[in-house]
């Protein structure tokens, strides 16, 4: 009886953990992304080699993502010229899962977002949502100058701590 | 030993309940009943069966992803809600209607409530909300259910 109960318990734990896993773990190489910015020019993730990079998956329709943009602006301005143990300079690579260009463009312009913004305007059908196994927005990945994932889904104070711990001392 | 095991099981059940509540399909004041939630697997089955009577499926979110669905646009926008109203005005009250958004978890979605309230206020008798408690990617696309080209 005891073995049966413990087996059920173990199954429940494994089920809960696997349901929350996104498949991309720290230490893995971040998959390449090549998407157009709002002017139509393709910007690849690999072009940021050498910098500490935050890939921010978001959408103008996602209220918590929109709320987070002001925090990202502060972090960007604070760290963009900093040196890190594994990257020179900090960049944000914003990937929007918007469906309408006007919504995306208006938000960027109104909020004067100065970091890289790309989108294929395919909403949840965007191939990057599949590649990165995104289950919900906002979602982000912090990667080093070699494109290696350092952390994922850091928000609020954890995000700044996650960036600051790699500052060159 | 028995007490420890009971405490362990209690904590485990509590954790599971908490995890399942993260994407709850039904809030206290939501304008739909549990019976009005349509399982994605059930809709997919109907859409894949050309002989089955097909419901009218309206996308009241960002994009009409589901096969055959009609793109209304986000129902939080008054103009889009009016578009939906215009289409509904032409239909018999017993038309089988399904609405979906799928942008975000139900608790945060700004579009499903205005659409469901409109259907209720117009006294439709056979309408449902597609149960996409997390989003249309996790609950539809990832399951390879039929999509618009």
Interface residues (C-beta under 8 A of the other chain):
Chain A: X2 X5 X9 X12 X13 X16 X19 X20 X59 X61 X62 X63 X64 X98 X99 X100 X123 X124 X125 X129 X130 X134 X135 X136 X137
Chain B: X5 X8 X9 X12 X15 X16 X19 X61 X62 X63 X65 X74 X102 X103 X104 X105 X108 X110 X134 X135 X136 X137 X138 X141 X147
